[in-house]
Every structure is written in C-alpha cells, then in structure tokens.
Amino acid sequence: MGIITMQLVCDTCKKVILEKEGEEHLMNERFPITGEEAKKLDLEHRGHECHIEAVEKSQ
C-alpha cells in the first residue's frame, strides 16, 4: 500500500500547486495550508478554479 497524498490542483493552470502527505488530513476533511502558502496561492491563483484530490503514491 502506498502513501495517501492530498493534492490541490489548479484547473485553470492544469497543475498540482500543493501537496500534503497524510491520511489524517483526508479523514478530517481538511487541507491545511500555512500563511505563507496562502499568500502565494492568493498572488498566483486568485480567481482560478481549483479542486482537491486524494491520491495514493507508491513508496
């Protein structure tokens, strides 16, 4: 079994912009971001359509 990783994907840019490892984030239905990450997202992706995916990566 692999590692569960949550990915924040920008549909507008068509790329993964953040990744967070850990199944606990999935179970808590949260995608935690730091203040620094929030500022960067606001600058680079404001107004873009984004979604979160849970993927399993092999070890």
mmCIF file as Biopython writes it, N, C-alpha, C and O atoms, coordinates in Angstrom:
data_model
#
loop_
_atom_site.group_PDB
_atom_site.id
_atom_site.type_symbol
_atom_site.label_atom_id
_atom_site.label_alt_id
_atom_site.label_comp_id
_atom_site.label_asym_id
_atom_site.label_entity_id
_atom_site.label_seq_id
_atom_site.pdbx_PDB_ins_code
_atom_site.Cartn_x
_atom_site.Cartn_y
_atom_site.Cartn_z
_atom_site.occupancy
_atom_site.B_iso_or_equiv
_atom_site.auth_seq_id
_atom_site.auth_asym_id
_atom_site.pdbx_PDB_model_num
ATOM 1   N N  . MET A ? 1  ? 0.845   -1.185 0.000   1.0 0.0 1  A 1 
ATOM 2   C CA . MET A ? 1  ? 0.000   0.000  0.000   1.0 0.0 1  A 1 
ATOM 3   C C  . MET A ? 1  ? 0.887   1.243  0.000   1.0 0.0 1  A 1 
ATOM 4   O O  . MET A ? 1  ? 1.948   1.255  0.624   1.0 0.0 1  A 1 
ATOM 5   N N  . GLY A ? 2  ? 0.457   2.269  -0.688  1.0 0.0 2  A 1 
ATOM 6   C CA . GLY A ? 2  ? 1.236   3.494  -0.810  1.0 0.0 2  A 1 
ATOM 7   C C  . GLY A ? 2  ? 0.855   4.538  0.223   1.0 0.0 2  A 1 
ATOM 8   O O  . GLY A ? 2  ? 0.084   4.280  1.148   1.0 0.0 2  A 1 
ATOM 9   N N  . ILE A ? 3  ? 1.410   5.707  0.044   1.0 0.0 3  A 1 
ATOM 10  C CA . ILE A ? 3  ? 1.167   6.841  0.925   1.0 0.0 3  A 1 
ATOM 11  C C  . ILE A ? 3  ? 0.025   7.670  0.347   1.0 0.0 3  A 1 
ATOM 12  O O  . ILE A ? 3  ? 0.018   7.980  -0.845  1.0 0.0 3  A 1 
ATOM 13  N N  . ILE A ? 4  ? -0.948  8.032  1.201   1.0 0.0 4  A 1 
ATOM 14  C CA . ILE A ? 4  ? -2.045  8.890  0.772   1.0 0.0 4  A 1 
ATOM 15  C C  . ILE A ? 4  ? -1.544  10.333 0.757   1.0 0.0 4  A 1 
ATOM 16  O O  . ILE A ? 4  ? -1.004  10.828 1.746   1.0 0.0 4  A 1 
ATOM 17  N N  . THR A ? 5  ? -1.732  10.988 -0.371  1.0 0.0 5  A 1 
ATOM 18  C CA . THR A ? 5  ? -1.327  12.382 -0.536  1.0 0.0 5  A 1 
ATOM 19  C C  . THR A ? 5  ? -2.520  13.169 -1.050  1.0 0.0 5  A 1 
ATOM 20  O O  . THR A ? 5  ? -3.204  12.749 -1.983  1.0 0.0 5  A 1 
ATOM 21  N N  . MET A ? 6  ? -2.759  14.311 -0.432  1.0 0.0 6  A 1 
ATOM 22  C CA . MET A ? 6  ? -3.808  15.200 -0.918  1.0 0.0 6  A 1 
ATOM 23  C C  . MET A ? 6  ? -3.149  16.263 -1.785  1.0 0.0 6  A 1 
ATOM 24  O O  . MET A ? 6  ? -2.115  16.827 -1.428  1.0 0.0 6  A 1 
ATOM 25  N N  . GLN A ? 7  ? -3.764  16.522 -2.922  1.0 0.0 7  A 1 
ATOM 26  C CA . GLN A ? 7  ? -3.209  17.484 -3.867  1.0 0.0 7  A 1 
ATOM 27  C C  . GLN A ? 7  ? -4.219  18.594 -4.127  1.0 0.0 7  A 1 
ATOM 28  O O  . GLN A ? 7  ? -5.404  18.334 -4.339  1.0 0.0 7  A 1 
ATOM 29  N N  . LEU A ? 8  ? -3.740  19.821 -4.109  1.0 0.0 8  A 1 
ATOM 30  C CA . LEU A ? 8  ? -4.537  20.959 -4.526  1.0 0.0 8  A 1 
ATOM 31  C C  . LEU A ? 8  ? -4.180  21.204 -5.984  1.0 0.0 8  A 1 
ATOM 32  O O  . LEU A ? 8  ? -3.039  21.528 -6.312  1.0 0.0 8  A 1 
ATOM 33  N N  . VAL A ? 9  ? -5.170  21.045 -6.852  1.0 0.0 9  A 1 
ATOM 34  C CA . VAL A ? 9  ? -4.950  21.121 -8.297  1.0 0.0 9  A 1 
ATOM 35  C C  . VAL A ? 9  ? -5.637  22.369 -8.842  1.0 0.0 9  A 1 
ATOM 36  O O  . VAL A ? 9  ? -6.818  22.603 -8.584  1.0 0.0 9  A 1 
ATOM 37  N N  . CYS A ? 10 ? -4.887  23.164 -9.595  1.0 0.0 10 A 1 
ATOM 38  C CA . CYS A ? 10 ? -5.452  24.339 -10.255 1.0 0.0 10 A 1 
ATOM 39  C C  . CYS A ? 10 ? -5.963  23.899 -11.625 1.0 0.0 10 A 1 
ATOM 40  O O  . CYS A ? 10 ? -5.183  23.500 -12.491 1.0 0.0 10 A 1 
ATOM 41  N N  . ASP A ? 11 ? -7.266  23.974 -11.808 1.0 0.0 11 A 1 
ATOM 42  C CA . ASP A ? 11 ? -7.864  23.584 -13.086 1.0 0.0 11 A 1 
ATOM 43  C C  . ASP A ? 11 ? -7.509  24.581 -14.188 1.0 0.0 11 A 1 
ATOM 44  O O  . ASP A ? 11 ? -7.389  24.206 -15.355 1.0 0.0 11 A 1 
ATOM 45  N N  . THR A ? 12 ? -7.344  25.829 -13.822 1.0 0.0 12 A 1 
ATOM 46  C CA . THR A ? 12 ? -7.009  26.866 -14.795 1.0 0.0 12 A 1 
ATOM 47  C C  . THR A ? 12 ? -5.603  26.660 -15.346 1.0 0.0 12 A 1 
ATOM 48  O O  . THR A ? 12 ? -5.386  26.722 -16.556 1.0 0.0 12 A 1 
ATOM 49  N N  . CYS A ? 13 ? -4.636  26.411 -14.437 1.0 0.0 13 A 1 
ATOM 50  C CA . CYS A ? 13 ? -3.233  26.213 -14.839 1.0 0.0 13 A 1 
ATOM 51  C C  . CYS A ? 13 ? -2.937  24.765 -15.210 1.0 0.0 13 A 1 
ATOM 52  O O  . CYS A ? 13 ? -1.904  24.468 -15.811 1.0 0.0 13 A 1 
ATOM 53  N N  . LYS A ? 14 ? -3.849  23.866 -14.848 1.0 0.0 14 A 1 
ATOM 54  C CA . LYS A ? 14 ? -3.709  22.433 -15.119 1.0 0.0 14 A 1 
ATOM 55  C C  . LYS A ? 14 ? -2.441  21.847 -14.495 1.0 0.0 14 A 1 
ATOM 56  O O  . LYS A ? 14 ? -1.673  21.142 -15.150 1.0 0.0 14 A 1 
ATOM 57  N N  . LYS A ? 15 ? -2.240  22.166 -13.175 1.0 0.0 15 A 1 
ATOM 58  C CA . LYS A ? 15 ? -1.091  21.603 -12.474 1.0 0.0 15 A 1 
ATOM 59  C C  . LYS A ? 15 ? -1.373  21.490 -10.978 1.0 0.0 15 A 1 
ATOM 60  O O  . LYS A ? 15 ? -2.248  22.167 -10.439 1.0 0.0 15 A 1 
ATOM 61  N N  . VAL A ? 16 ? -0.613  20.621 -10.328 1.0 0.0 16 A 1 
ATOM 62  C CA . VAL A ? 16 ? -0.691  20.462 -8.878  1.0 0.0 16 A 1 
ATOM 63  C C  . VAL A ? 16 ? 0.068   21.624 -8.258  1.0 0.0 16 A 1 
ATOM 64  O O  . VAL A ? 16 ? 1.239   21.843 -8.570  1.0 0.0 16 A 1 
ATOM 65  N N  . ILE A ? 17 ? -0.600  22.377 -7.374  1.0 0.0 17 A 1 
ATOM 66  C CA . ILE A ? 17 ? 0.065   23.540 -6.794  1.0 0.0 17 A 1 
ATOM 67  C C  . ILE A ? 17 ? 0.490   23.321 -5.346  1.0 0.0 17 A 1 
ATOM 68  O O  . ILE A ? 17 ? 1.358   24.037 -4.847  1.0 0.0 17 A 1 
ATOM 69  N N  . LEU A ? 18 ? -0.104  22.349 -4.667  1.0 0.0 18 A 1 
ATOM 70  C CA . LEU A ? 18 ? 0.309   21.992 -3.311  1.0 0.0 18 A 1 
ATOM 71  C C  . LEU A ? 18 ? 0.042   20.517 -3.073  1.0 0.0 18 A 1 
ATOM 72  O O  . LEU A ? 18 ? -0.907  19.953 -3.618  1.0 0.0 18 A 1 
ATOM 73  N N  . GLU A ? 19 ? 0.885   19.896 -2.256  1.0 0.0 19 A 1 
ATOM 74  C CA . GLU A ? 19 ? 0.683   18.502 -1.853  1.0 0.0 19 A 1 
ATOM 75  C C  . GLU A ? 19 ? 0.877   18.394 -0.350  1.0 0.0 19 A 1 
ATOM 76  O O  . GLU A ? 19 ? 1.770   19.022 0.218   1.0 0.0 19 A 1 
ATOM 77  N N  . LYS A ? 20 ? 0.035   17.594 0.286   1.0 0.0 20 A 1 
ATOM 78  C CA . LYS A ? 20 ? 0.150   17.332 1.722   1.0 0.0 20 A 1 
ATOM 79  C C  . LYS A ? 20 ? 0.036   15.833 1.934   1.0 0.0 20 A 1 
ATOM 80  O O  . LYS A ? 20 ? -0.943  15.211 1.522   1.0 0.0 20 A 1 
ATOM 81  N N  . GLU A ? 21 ? 1.044   15.255 2.581   1.0 0.0 21 A 1 
ATOM 82  C CA . GLU A ? 21 ? 1.014   13.825 2.888   1.0 0.0 21 A 1 
ATOM 83  C C  . GLU A ? 21 ? 0.242   13.595 4.168   1.0 0.0 21 A 1 
ATOM 84  O O  . GLU A ? 21 ? 0.236   14.436 5.067   1.0 0.0 21 A 1 
ATOM 85  N N  . GLY A ? 22 ? -0.402  12.457 4.241   1.0 0.0 22 A 1 
ATOM 86  C CA . GLY A ? 22 ? -1.038  12.061 5.484   1.0 0.0 22 A 1 
ATOM 87  C C  . GLY A ? 22 ? -2.508  11.775 5.342   1.0 0.0 22 A 1 
ATOM 88  O O  . GLY A ? 22 ? -3.288  12.588 4.846   1.0 0.0 22 A 1 
ATOM 89  N N  . GLU A ? 23 ? -2.862  10.588 5.796   1.0 0.0 23 A 1 
ATOM 90  C CA . GLU A ? 23 ? -4.253  10.168 5.730   1.0 0.0 23 A 1 
ATOM 91  C C  . GLU A ? 23 ? -5.123  10.925 6.723   1.0 0.0 23 A 1 
ATOM 92  O O  . GLU A ? 23 ? -6.334  11.025 6.528   1.0 0.0 23 A 1 
ATOM 93  N N  . GLU A ? 24 ? -4.514  11.469 7.806   1.0 0.0 24 A 1 
ATOM 94  C CA . GLU A ? 24 ? -5.311  12.186 8.807   1.0 0.0 24 A 1 
ATOM 95  C C  . GLU A ? 24 ? -5.983  13.414 8.213   1.0 0.0 24 A 1 
ATOM 96  O O  . GLU A ? 24 ? -7.076  13.779 8.645   1.0 0.0 24 A 1 
ATOM 97  N N  . HIS A ? 25 ? -5.356  14.064 7.229   1.0 0.0 25 A 1 
ATOM 98  C CA . HIS A ? 25 ? -5.975  15.221 6.576   1.0 0.0 25 A 1 
ATOM 99  C C  . HIS A ? 25 ? -7.228  14.791 5.819   1.0 0.0 25 A 1 
ATOM 100 O O  . HIS A ? 25 ? -8.236  15.497 5.821   1.0 0.0 25 A 1 
ATOM 101 N N  . LEU A ? 26 ? -7.157  13.644 5.180   1.0 0.0 26 A 1 
ATOM 102 C CA . LEU A ? 26 ? -8.301  13.117 4.439   1.0 0.0 26 A 1 
ATOM 103 C C  . LEU A ? 26 ? -9.432  12.763 5.390   1.0 0.0 26 A 1 
ATOM 104 O O  . LEU A ? 26 ? -10.592 13.082 5.131   1.0 0.0 26 A 1 
ATOM 105 N N  . MET A ? 27 ? -9.093  12.102 6.491   1.0 0.0 27 A 1 
ATOM 106 C CA . MET A ? 27 ? -10.107 11.697 7.470   1.0 0.0 27 A 1 
ATOM 107 C C  . MET A ? 27 ? -10.781 12.910 8.115   1.0 0.0 27 A 1 
ATOM 108 O O  . MET A ? 27 ? -11.971 12.871 8.427   1.0 0.0 27 A 1 
ATOM 109 N N  . ASN A ? 28 ? -10.016 13.985 8.312   1.0 0.0 28 A 1 
ATOM 110 C CA . ASN A ? 28 ? -10.555 15.206 8.924   1.0 0.0 28 A 1 
ATOM 111 C C  . ASN A ? 28 ? -11.193 16.136 7.895   1.0 0.0 28 A 1 
ATOM 112 O O  . ASN A ? 28 ? -11.710 17.198 8.243   1.0 0.0 28 A 1 
ATOM 113 N N  . GLU A ? 29 ? -11.150 15.729 6.625   1.0 0.0 29 A 1 
ATOM 114 C CA . GLU A ? 29 ? -11.699 16.519 5.521   1.0 0.0 29 A 1 
ATOM 115 C C  . GLU A ? 29 ? -11.147 17.938 5.527   1.0 0.0 29 A 1 
ATOM 116 O O  . GLU A ? 29 ? -11.883 18.912 5.372   1.0 0.0 29 A 1 
ATOM 117 N N  . ARG A ? 30 ? -9.830  18.030 5.711   1.0 0.0 30 A 1 
ATOM 118 C CA . ARG A ? 30 ? -9.152  19.329 5.732   1.0 0.0 30 A 1 
ATOM 119 C C  . ARG A ? 30 ? -7.915  19.281 4.843   1.0 0.0 30 A 1 
ATOM 120 O O  . ARG A ? 30 ? -7.281  18.239 4.677   1.0 0.0 30 A 1 
ATOM 121 N N  . PHE A ? 31 ? -7.599  20.423 4.287   1.0 0.0 31 A 1 
ATOM 122 C CA . PHE A ? 31 ? -6.360  20.579 3.526   1.0 0.0 31 A 1 
ATOM 123 C C  . PHE A ? 31 ? -5.629  21.756 4.167   1.0 0.0 31 A 1 
ATOM 124 O O  . PHE A ? 31 ? -5.845  22.907 3.787   1.0 0.0 31 A 1 
ATOM 125 N N  . PRO A ? 32 ? -4.764  21.465 5.138   1.0 0.0 32 A 1 
ATOM 126 C CA . PRO A ? 32 ? -4.120  22.557 5.877   1.0 0.0 32 A 1 
ATOM 127 C C  . PRO A ? 32 ? -3.081  23.297 5.031   1.0 0.0 32 A 1 
ATOM 128 O O  . PRO A ? 32 ? -2.279  22.684 4.327   1.0 0.0 32 A 1 
ATOM 129 N N  . ILE A ? 33 ? -3.116  24.623 5.118   1.0 0.0 33 A 1 
ATOM 130 C CA . ILE A ? 33 ? -2.096  25.420 4.445   1.0 0.0 33 A 1 
ATOM 131 C C  . ILE A ? 33 ? -1.540  26.439 5.436   1.0 0.0 33 A 1 
ATOM 132 O O  . ILE A ? 33 ? -2.239  26.889 6.344   1.0 0.0 33 A 1 
ATOM 133 N N  . THR A ? 34 ? -0.292  26.788 5.247   1.0 0.0 34 A 1 
ATOM 134 C CA . THR A ? 34 ? 0.354   27.781 6.101   1.0 0.0 34 A 1 
ATOM 135 C C  . THR A ? 34 ? 0.007   29.181 5.596   1.0 0.0 34 A 1 
ATOM 136 O O  . THR A ? 34 ? -0.506  29.343 4.489   1.0 0.0 34 A 1 
ATOM 137 N N  . GLY A ? 35 ? 0.287   30.170 6.406   1.0 0.0 35 A 1 
ATOM 138 C CA . GLY A ? 35 ? 0.068   31.555 5.997   1.0 0.0 35 A 1 
ATOM 139 C C  . GLY A ? 35 ? 0.875   31.914 4.766   1.0 0.0 35 A 1 
ATOM 140 O O  . GLY A ? 35 ? 0.402   32.628 3.881   1.0 0.0 35 A 1 
ATOM 141 N N  . GLU A ? 36 ? 2.102   31.409 4.719   1.0 0.0 36 A 1 
ATOM 142 C CA . GLU A ? 36 ? 2.989   31.650 3.570   1.0 0.0 36 A 1 
ATOM 143 C C  . GLU A ? 36 ? 2.397   31.044 2.289   1.0 0.0 36 A 1 
ATOM 144 O O  . GLU A ? 36 ? 2.399   31.674 1.232   1.0 0.0 36 A 1 
ATOM 145 N N  . GLU A ? 37 ? 1.891   29.809 2.406   1.0 0.0 37 A 1 
ATOM 146 C CA . GLU A ? 37 ? 1.273   29.146 1.248   1.0 0.0 37 A 1 
ATOM 147 C C  . GLU A ? 37 ? 0.026   29.902 0.802   1.0 0.0 37 A 1 
ATOM 148 O O  . GLU A ? 37 ? -0.228  30.034 -0.395  1.0 0.0 37 A 1 
ATOM 149 N N  . ALA A ? 38 ? -0.747  30.395 1.759   1.0 0.0 38 A 1 
ATOM 150 C CA . ALA A ? 38 ? -1.968  31.135 1.437   1.0 0.0 38 A 1 
ATOM 151 C C  . ALA A ? 38 ? -1.645  32.410 0.657   1.0 0.0 38 A 1 
ATOM 152 O O  . ALA A ? 38 ? -2.339  32.749 -0.301  1.0 0.0 38 A 1 
ATOM 153 N N  . LYS A ? 39 ? -0.591  33.112 1.073   1.0 0.0 39 A 1 
ATOM 154 C CA . LYS A ? 39 ? -0.191  34.336 0.363   1.0 0.0 39 A 1 
ATOM 155 C C  . LYS A ? 39 ? 0.221   34.023 -1.077  1.0 0.0 39 A 1 
ATOM 156 O O  . LYS A ? 39 ? -0.157  34.729 -2.012  1.0 0.0 39 A 1 
ATOM 157 N N  . LYS A ? 40 ? 1.001   32.954 -1.237  1.0 0.0 40 A 1 
ATOM 158 C CA . LYS A ? 40 ? 1.461   32.565 -2.574  1.0 0.0 40 A 1 
ATOM 159 C C  . LYS A ? 40 ? 0.271   32.168 -3.463  1.0 0.0 40 A 1 
ATOM 160 O O  . LYS A ? 40 ? 0.204   32.555 -4.630  1.0 0.0 40 A 1 
ATOM 161 N N  . LEU A ? 41 ? -0.664  31.393 -2.897  1.0 0.0 41 A 1 
ATOM 162 C CA . LEU A ? 41 ? -1.852  30.994 -3.658  1.0 0.0 41 A 1 
ATOM 163 C C  . LEU A ? 41 ? -2.667  32.209 -4.070  1.0 0.0 41 A 1 
ATOM 164 O O  . LEU A ? 41 ? -3.160  32.282 -5.196  1.0 0.0 41 A 1 
ATOM 165 N N  . ASP A ? 42 ? -2.807  33.164 -3.154  1.0 0.0 42 A 1 
ATOM 166 C CA . ASP A ? 42 ? -3.577  34.365 -3.443  1.0 0.0 42 A 1 
ATOM 167 C C  . ASP A ? 42 ? -2.939  35.161 -4.581  1.0 0.0 42 A 1 
ATOM 168 O O  . ASP A ? 42 ? -3.639  35.673 -5.455  1.0 0.0 42 A 1 
ATOM 169 N N  . LEU A ? 43 ? -1.627  35.261 -4.568  1.0 0.0 43 A 1 
ATOM 170 C CA . LEU A ? 43 ? -0.924  36.010 -5.614  1.0 0.0 43 A 1 
ATOM 171 C C  . LEU A ? 43 ? -0.960  35.308 -6.969  1.0 0.0 43 A 1 
ATOM 172 O O  . LEU A ? 43 ? -1.185  35.943 -7.999  1.0 0.0 43 A 1 
ATOM 173 N N  . GLU A ? 44 ? -0.738  33.998 -6.961  1.0 0.0 44 A 1 
ATOM 174 C CA . GLU A ? 44 ? -0.563  33.270 -8.215  1.0 0.0 44 A 1 
ATOM 175 C C  . GLU A ? 44 ? -1.834  32.642 -8.779  1.0 0.0 44 A 1 
ATOM 176 O O  . GLU A ? 44 ? -1.903  32.364 -9.976  1.0 0.0 44 A 1 
ATOM 177 N N  . HIS A ? 45 ? -2.846  32.412 -7.930  1.0 0.0 45 A 1 
ATOM 178 C CA . HIS A ? 45 ? -4.015  31.661 -8.401  1.0 0.0 45 A 1 
ATOM 179 C C  . HIS A ? 45 ? -5.351  32.299 -8.026  1.0 0.0 45 A 1 
ATOM 180 O O  . HIS A ? 45 ? -6.382  31.627 -8.067  1.0 0.0 45 A 1 
ATOM 181 N N  . ARG A ? 46 ? -5.353  33.556 -7.670  1.0 0.0 46 A 1 
ATOM 182 C CA . ARG A ? 46 ? -6.612  34.229 -7.313  1.0 0.0 46 A 1 
ATOM 183 C C  . ARG A ? 46 ? -7.571  34.182 -8.495  1.0 0.0 46 A 1 
ATOM 184 O O  . ARG A ? 46 ? -7.204  34.515 -9.622  1.0 0.0 46 A 1 
ATOM 185 N N  . GLY A ? 47 ? -8.801  33.766 -8.223  1.0 0.0 47 A 1 
ATOM 186 C CA . GLY A ? 47 ? -9.820  33.700 -9.265  1.0 0.0 47 A 1 
ATOM 187 C C  . GLY A ? 47 ? -9.792  32.430 -10.098 1.0 0.0 47 A 1 
ATOM 188 O O  . GLY A ? 47 ? -10.639 32.246 -10.972 1.0 0.0 47 A 1 
ATOM 189 N N  . HIS A ? 48 ? -8.834  31.556 -9.843  1.0 0.0 48 A 1 
ATOM 190 C CA . HIS A ? 48 ? -8.741  30.308 -10.599 1.0 0.0 48 A 1 
ATOM 191 C C  . HIS A ? 48 ? -9.652  29.245 -9.990  1.0 0.0 48 A 1 
ATOM 192 O O  . HIS A ? 48 ? -9.938  29.272 -8.793  1.0 0.0 48 A 1 
ATOM 193 N N  . GLU A ? 49 ? -10.095 28.328 -10.807 1.0 0.0 49 A 1 
ATOM 194 C CA . GLU A ? 49 ? -10.855 27.171 -10.345 1.0 0.0 49 A 1 
ATOM 195 C C  . GLU A ? 49 ? -9.866  26.110 -9.882  1.0 0.0 49 A 1 
ATOM 196 O O  . GLU A ? 49 ? -8.970  25.723 -10.632 1.0 0.0 49 A 1 
ATOM 197 N N  . CYS A ? 50 ? -10.028 25.638 -8.647  1.0 0.0 50 A 1 
ATOM 198 C CA . CYS A ? 50 ? -9.135  24.621 -8.087  1.0 0.0 50 A 1 
ATOM 199 C C  . CYS A ? 50 ? -9.960  23.536 -7.403  1.0 0.0 50 A 1 
ATOM 200 O O  . CYS A ? 50 ? -11.108 23.762 -7.022  1.0 0.0 50 A 1 
ATOM 201 N N  . HIS A ? 51 ? -9.365  22.365 -7.254  1.0 0.0 51 A 1 
ATOM 202 C CA . HIS A ? 51 ? -10.017 21.286 -6.515  1.0 0.0 51 A 1 
ATOM 203 C C  . HIS A ? 51 ? -8.964  20.464 -5.783  1.0 0.0 51 A 1 
ATOM 204 O O  . HIS A ? 51 ? -7.770  20.561 -6.068  1.0 0.0 51 A 1 
ATOM 205 N N  . ILE A ? 52 ? -9.428  19.652 -4.833  1.0 0.0 52 A 1 
ATOM 206 C CA . ILE A ? 52 ? -8.540  18.810 -4.036  1.0 0.0 52 A 1 
ATOM 207 C C  . ILE A ? 52 ? -8.773  17.355 -4.419  1.0 0.0 52 A 1 
ATOM 208 O O  . ILE A ? 52 ? -9.912  16.907 -4.547  1.0 0.0 52 A 1 
ATOM 209 N N  . GLU A ? 53 ? -7.675  16.623 -4.600  1.0 0.0 53 A 1 
ATOM 210 C CA . GLU A ? 53 ? -7.734  15.194 -4.912  1.0 0.0 53 A 1 
ATOM 211 C C  . GLU A ? 53 ? -6.930  14.428 -3.878  1.0 0.0 53 A 1 
ATOM 212 O O  . GLU A ? 53 ? -5.911  14.918 -3.390  1.0 0.0 53 A 1 
ATOM 213 N N  . ALA A ? 54 ? -7.381  13.239 -3.545  1.0 0.0 54 A 1 
ATOM 214 C CA . ALA A ? 54 ? -6.594  12.322 -2.713  1.0 0.0 54 A 1 
ATOM 215 C C  . ALA A ? 54 ? -6.043  11.251 -3.644  1.0 0.0 54 A 1 
ATOM 216 O O  . ALA A ? 54 ? -6.795  10.595 -4.365  1.0 0.0 54 A 1 
ATOM 217 N N  . VAL A ? 55 ? -4.732  11.079 -3.624  1.0 0.0 55 A 1 
ATOM 218 C CA . VAL A ? 55 ? -4.086  10.088 -4.478  1.0 0.0 55 A 1 
ATOM 219 C C  . VAL A ? 55 ? -3.200  9.195  -3.631  1.0 0.0 55 A 1 
ATOM 220 O O  . VAL A ? 55 ? -2.714  9.601  -2.575  1.0 0.0 55 A 1 
ATOM 221 N N  . GLU A ? 56 ? -2.998  7.987  -4.101  1.0 0.0 56 A 1 
ATOM 222 C CA . GLU A ? 56 ? -2.111  7.049  -3.420  1.0 0.0 56 A 1 
ATOM 223 C C  . GLU A ? 56 ? -0.830  6.944  -4.233  1.0 0.0 56 A 1 
ATOM 224 O O  . GLU A ? 56 ? -0.846  6.586  -5.411  1.0 0.0 56 A 1 
ATOM 225 N N  . LYS A ? 57 ? 0.280   7.263  -3.575  1.0 0.0 57 A 1 
ATOM 226 C CA . LYS A ? 57 ? 1.581   7.191  -4.241  1.0 0.0 57 A 1 
ATOM 227 C C  . LYS A ? 57 ? 2.329   5.975  -3.724  1.0 0.0 57 A 1 
ATOM 228 O O  . LYS A ? 57 ? 2.305   5.681  -2.529  1.0 0.0 57 A 1 
ATOM 229 N N  . SER A ? 58 ? 2.989   5.273  -4.628  1.0 0.0 58 A 1 
ATOM 230 C CA . SER A ? 58 ? 3.754   4.099  -4.216  1.0 0.0 58 A 1 
ATOM 231 C C  . SER A ? 58 ? 5.003   4.544  -3.469  1.0 0.0 58 A 1 
ATOM 232 O O  . SER A ? 58 ? 5.550   5.620  -3.713  1.0 0.0 58 A 1 
ATOM 233 N N  . GLN A ? 59 ? 5.436   3.690  -2.556  1.0 0.0 59 A 1 
ATOM 234 C CA . GLN A ? 59 ? 6.595   4.035  -1.723  1.0 0.0 59 A 1 
ATOM 235 C C  . GLN A ? 59 ? 7.892   3.754  -2.411  1.0 0.0 59 A 1 
ATOM 236 O O  . GLN A ? 59 ? 8.957   3.991  -1.841  1.0 0.0 59 A 1 
#
